[in-house]
């Protein structure tokens, strides 16, 4: 009889433990809905898109969420593309560092991992800057009331450029000065002098440029030198033809006169 009583007590304990496990699992499942955005890193001036997720959703029919950030480090340039099929509100205010988005699902509620919205972020701050991506869930409902949820916010980081290989970093002990030896091959740079153009010497003499396509006819001024200008007016010489003609006339006249006188004496 004692053994049966002990066995019955053990069965009751097992049943009670099983019921407790079921109740705990049900409570954990109901509280496991998580709204989160991941940590992101990007270079200065670049964009990156990160989703705001609702994980382990159960019959989600509507959500209204705020994203808060440091507007001097990061700006929102787009929000949308939600799994919820009807957008009801959207406002981006980078000067205030706040973006608000709301959407509902027409029809059945959504279950499982649900994308609330895609957010495109731009790095506008200095290299090495950082900003929280803080989520504020205004409402998350299943059509009958608010759904219990957890919030997991993220961080936005602007990457710091990595120094090139061969840079000696300081710090460390006072003896060695924290100098790290770099035995990697180095690039050698050869300086090539810039040639200096030789100045063109121009002669004082006048140069004659000949064109190969133009044939010039010779002229008298090009082939004969110009005679010097006379200082006195020269007297033109008497024409030779007139001298000969005048001599012939005088000879004929003289001959005629001589013949006349000879005939008279006879």
C-alpha positions in Angstrom: 0.0 0.0 0.0 2.9 2.3 0.8 4.6 1.6 -2.5 1.4 2.4 -4.4 1.0 5.7 -2.6 4.6 6.7 -3.4 4.1 5.8 -7.0 1.0 7.9 -7.2 2.8 10.9 -5.8 5.6 10.5 -8.4 3.0 10.4 -11.2 1.4 13.6 -9.8 4.8 15.4 -9.7 5.5 14.4 -13.3 2.1 15.6 -14.5 2.5 18.9 -12.6 6.0 19.4 -14.1 4.7 18.7 -17.6 1.8 21.2 -17.2 4.3 23.8 -15.8 6.6 23.3 -18.9 3.6 23.8 -21.2 2.5 27.0 -19.5 6.1 28.4 -19.5 6.5 27.5 -23.2 3.2 29.2 -24.1 4.2 32.3 -22.1 7.7 32.4 -23.7 6.2 32.0 -27.2 3.8 34.9 -26.6 6.5 37.2 -25.3 9.1 36.3 -27.9 7.9 38.7 -30.6 10.9 41.0 -31.2 11.1 44.2 -33.1 14.7 44.9 -34.1 17.1 46.7 -36.4 20.7 45.4 -36.9 24.0 47.2 -36.4 25.4 48.7 -39.6 28.7 50.2 -40.7 29.4 52.2 -43.8 32.0 54.6 -45.2 31.4 58.4 -45.1 29.1 59.5 -47.9 27.8 56.1 -48.7 24.3 54.6 -48.3 23.2 51.3 -46.8 19.7 49.7 -46.4 18.7 47.9 -43.2 15.4 46.3 -42.5 13.2 46.8 -39.4 12.1 43.3 -38.5 9.2 41.9 -36.4 10.4 38.4 -35.6 8.2 35.6 -34.3 5.1 37.6 -35.2 1.7 36.2 -34.5 -1.3 37.4 -36.4 0.2 40.9 -36.9 -2.3 43.2 -38.6 -0.8 46.7 -37.9 2.3 48.5 -36.6 3.4 52.0 -35.9 7.1 52.5 -35.2 9.5 55.4 -34.6 13.2 55.4 -35.5 15.3 57.9 -33.6 19.0 58.8 -34.5 21.6 61.5 -34.5 20.9 63.6 -37.6 24.4 65.0 -37.7 25.8 61.5 -38.2 23.2 59.7 -40.2 20.2 60.6 -42.4 17.2 58.5 -43.5 16.7 58.9 -47.3 14.0 56.2 -47.7 11.6 54.1 -45.7 9.0 51.7 -47.1 8.7 48.3 -48.8 6.8 46.7 -45.9 5.4 43.2 -45.8 2.2 44.9 -44.4 0.3 45.6 -47.6 -1.1 49.1 -46.9 1.0 52.1 -45.8 -0.9 54.5 -43.6 1.7 57.1 -42.5 5.3 58.1 -43.3 7.4 61.1 -42.1 11.2 61.6 -42.4 12.6 64.5 -40.3 16.4 64.3 -40.4 16.8 67.7 -38.7 15.0 66.3 -35.6 16.6 62.9 -36.0 13.3 61.0 -36.2 11.5 58.9 -38.8 7.9 57.6 -38.3 6.3 54.9 -40.3 3.0 53.0 -40.0 1.3 50.3 -42.0 -1.5 47.7 -41.7 -2.2 44.4 -43.4 -5.5 44.1 -45.2 -6.8 40.6 -44.7 -5.2 37.9 -42.5 -2.6 38.8 -40.0 1.1 38.0 -40.6 3.0 35.4 -38.8 6.7 34.4 -38.4 9.5 36.8 -39.3 7.9 39.9 -40.9 9.7 42.9 -42.5 8.1 46.0 -41.1 10.1 48.3 -43.4 13.3 48.9 -45.3 15.3 51.9 -44.2 18.0 53.4 -46.4 20.6 55.3 -44.3 23.3 57.7 -45.5 26.5 58.5 -43.5 26.8 62.3 -43.3 29.0 62.6 -40.2 32.7 62.4 -39.7 34.8 59.2 -40.0 34.6 57.2 -36.8 31.2 58.8 -35.9 28.4 56.7 -34.3 24.7 57.1 -33.7 22.1 54.9 -32.0 19.3 53.5 -34.1 16.7 53.6 -31.4 13.3 51.9 -32.0 10.1 53.1 -30.3 7.1 50.8 -31.0 4.1 53.0 -30.7 1.7 50.2 -31.6 1.9 46.5 -32.6 -1.5 44.8 -32.8 -3.2 41.7 -34.0 -6.6 43.3 -34.6 -7.8 42.6 -31.1 -5.2 44.4 -29.0 -1.5 45.1 -28.5 0.9 42.2 -29.0 3.6 41.8 -26.3 7.0 42.5 -27.8 10.7 43.0 -27.1 12.8 45.8 -28.7 16.3 45.3 -29.9 17.7 48.6 -31.2 20.9 49.0 -33.3 23.8 51.2 -33.9 25.0 53.1 -37.0 28.8 53.5 -37.4 30.9 55.4 -39.9 34.0 53.5 -40.7 37.5 54.8 -40.1 39.9 54.3 -43.1 42.5 51.6 -42.6 46.0 53.1 -42.9 48.1 51.7 -45.7 50.7 49.0 -45.0 54.1 50.2 -43.8 52.8 52.9 -41.5 54.6 52.9 -38.2 52.2 53.1 -35.2 53.3 54.7 -32.0 52.5 53.8 -28.4 53.7 50.9 -26.3 56.6 50.8 -24.0 59.0 53.7 -23.5 62.0 51.5 -24.5 60.8 50.5 -27.9 58.4 53.4 -28.4 55.8 50.9 -29.7 57.5 50.8 -33.1 56.4 47.8 -35.2 58.8 46.6 -37.8 57.4 46.2 -41.2 59.3 43.8 -43.4 56.8 43.8 -46.2 58.2 44.8 -49.7 58.0 48.5 -50.4 57.2 50.2 -53.6 60.0 52.3 -55.0 59.3 55.5 -56.8 61.6 56.9 -59.4 61.4 60.6 -60.1 61.7 61.3 -63.9 62.8 64.9 -64.5 60.6 67.0 -66.7 62.4 67.9 -69.9 63.0 71.7 -70.3 62.3 72.9 -73.8 65.3 74.7 -75.5 64.3 78.2 -76.4 64.1 78.9 -80.1 66.7 81.4 -81.3 65.4 83.8 -83.9 67.9 85.4 -86.2 67.8 89.1 -86.9 68.0 88.4 -90.5 64.8 88.2 -92.5 63.8 84.7 -93.3 62.0 83.8 -96.5 59.3 81.2 -96.1 58.7 79.2 -99.2 55.4 77.4 -99.7 55.7 74.0 -101.4 52.2 74.3 -103.0 52.6 77.8 -104.5 54.8 78.4 -107.6 55.9 82.0 -107.8 56.9 83.6 -111.1 60.3 85.3 -111.1 60.2 89.0 -111.2 62.8 91.6 -112.1 62.9 92.9 -108.6 63.6 89.5 -107.2 66.6 88.7 -109.5 68.3 92.1 -110.1 69.7 94.4 -107.5 68.3 97.8 -107.3 70.9 100.5 -108.5 71.8 103.2 -106.1 70.0 106.5 -106.5 72.0 109.1 -108.5 73.1 112.3 -106.8 73.0 114.4 -110.1 70.7 114.4 -113.1 72.7 112.7 -115.9 72.7 114.2 -119.5 71.4 111.7 -122.0 73.9 110.8 -124.7 73.0 111.9 -128.3 71.4 109.2 -130.4 74.0 107.5 -132.8 71.5 107.2 -135.7 70.9 111.0 -135.9 74.7 111.7 -135.9 75.2 109.4 -138.9 72.3 110.9 -140.8 73.5 114.5 -140.1 77.0 113.6 -141.4 75.6 112.1 -144.6 73.6 115.2 -145.2 76.6 117.5 -144.7 78.7 115.3 -147.0 76.1 115.5 -149.8 75.7 119.2 -149.4 79.4 119.8 -149.4 79.8 117.7 -152.5 77.1 119.6 -154.3 78.6 123.0 -153.4 82.0 121.9 -154.6 80.6 120.7 -157.9 78.8 124.0 -158.4 82.0 126.1 -157.9 84.0 123.9 -160.2 81.4 124.3 -163.0 81.5 128.1 -162.6 85.2 128.3 -163.1 85.1 126.5 -166.3 
